[in-house]
């Protein structure tokens, strides 16, 4: 399995994974919406996407992760939000999530980021992966949401 940073030329190959990710979180399939959303992220350089592909086919994507830049006013440092992580169901349990997260950790280190934040559903089994890779629940912060 190989991990690399995605580019706009990967857009059509990422869309099915991104759509699967959204459906995992109980959203309806929306291929055109996914295309538009991801194209905007690439066009405006608003996120970093890493993809996992087989050794034999760089276009056969089996997983992806997307991170967004954040800033901490308290520490006055940059940080990353690991917002999306998805592995195609046929390829789960093969260490691909670990490879993708480790690539994000490498980005964090090489770019001098404060750290990596993530949020996930309370029933998402990937929590065990996150904990195994050194993520801890922050007991001092609460997450609030408003619209």
C-alpha positions in Angstrom: 0.0 0.0 0.0 1.3 3.5 -0.9 0.3 6.8 0.6 0.7 10.1 -1.3 -0.6 13.6 -1.3 -3.5 14.0 -3.7 -3.8 16.6 -6.4 -6.6 18.0 -8.5 -5.9 15.3 -11.1 -7.1 12.7 -8.4 -10.5 14.4 -8.0 -12.6 11.8 -9.8 -10.9 8.9 -8.0 -11.4 10.5 -4.5 -15.1 11.3 -5.1 -16.4 7.8 -4.5 -14.4 7.5 -1.2 -15.5 10.9 -0.1 -19.1 10.1 -0.8 -18.7 6.8 1.1 -17.3 8.7 4.0 -20.3 11.0 4.1 -22.7 8.1 3.8 -20.9 6.5 6.8 -22.0 9.6 8.7 -25.6 9.2 7.6 -25.6 11.7 4.8 -27.3 11.0 1.4 -25.1 10.2 -1.5 -24.2 13.4 -3.5 -21.6 12.9 -6.2 -22.0 16.3 -7.7 -21.8 18.0 -4.3 -18.7 16.0 -3.4 -17.1 17.0 -6.7 -17.8 20.6 -6.1 -16.7 20.6 -2.5 -13.4 18.8 -3.1 -12.6 20.8 -6.2 -13.0 24.0 -4.1 -10.6 22.6 -1.5 -8.0 21.8 -4.1 -8.5 25.1 -6.1 -8.1 27.3 -3.0 -5.5 25.1 -1.3 -7.7 24.9 1.7 -6.9 21.4 2.8 -4.4 18.6 2.4 -5.6 15.2 1.2 -3.6 12.0 1.4 -4.7 8.9 -0.5 -3.9 5.3 -0.2 -3.5 3.2 -3.4 -2.3 -0.2 -4.3 1.2 -0.6 -5.6 0.0 -1.8 -9.0 -2.5 1.1 -9.7 -2.1 4.7 -8.5 -5.6 5.4 -9.5 -7.2 2.6 -7.5 -7.7 4.6 -4.3 -8.7 2.5 -1.2 -8.6 5.2 1.4 -8.1 8.9 2.1 -7.7 11.5 4.9 -8.3 15.2 4.7 -6.8 17.8 7.1 -7.5 21.4 7.4 -5.4 24.2 8.9 -6.4 25.7 12.2 -4.8 28.2 14.6 -4.5 28.4 18.3 -4.9 31.9 19.7 -3.8 30.8 23.1 -0.5 29.3 22.0 -0.3 31.4 18.9 0.6 28.4 16.8 -0.7 26.6 13.7 -2.4 23.2 14.1 -4.2 20.7 12.0 -7.7 19.3 12.0 -7.9 15.7 10.9 -11.4 16.0 9.7 -11.9 13.0 7.4 -10.5 9.5 7.4 -12.1 6.8 5.4 -11.0 3.3 4.2 -13.1 1.4 1.6 -14.9 -1.4 3.5 -13.1 -4.1 1.3 -9.7 -2.8 2.6 -10.3 -2.2 6.3 -8.2 -4.0 8.9 -5.0 -3.8 6.7 -3.3 -0.9 8.5 -4.2 1.7 5.9 -5.7 4.0 8.5 -2.5 3.9 10.5 -0.5 4.7 7.4 -2.7 7.7 6.5 -2.6 9.1 10.1 1.1 8.6 10.3 1.5 10.7 7.1 -0.6 13.4 8.7 1.7 13.2 11.8 4.7 13.6 9.6 3.1 16.7 8.0 2.5 18.1 11.5 6.1 17.6 12.5 7.7 18.8 9.2 5.6 22.0 9.1 6.1 22.8 12.8 2.4 22.5 13.8 1.3 22.5 17.4 -0.5 19.2 17.0 -3.5 17.5 15.4 -7.1 17.8 16.5 -9.8 15.4 15.4 -13.5 14.8 16.0 -15.4 11.7 15.4 -18.8 10.1 16.1 -19.2 8.7 19.5 -19.9 5.3 18.2 -17.2 5.3 15.5 -15.0 2.1 16.0 -12.0 4.1 14.7 -11.7 5.7 18.1 -9.6 2.6 19.1 -7.2 3.4 16.2 -6.9 7.0 17.2 -6.1 6.1 20.8 -3.6 3.4 19.7 -1.8 6.1 17.6 -1.5 8.5 20.6 -4.6 10.6 20.4 -6.3 11.3 23.7 -9.7 12.8 24.6 -9.2 16.3 26.0 -10.8 16.3 29.4 -10.5 20.1 29.7 -12.4 21.2 26.5 -16.0 20.8 25.5 -17.2 20.9 21.9 -20.1 23.2 21.2 -22.0 23.7 18.0 -24.3 26.6 16.8 -25.9 27.5 13.6 
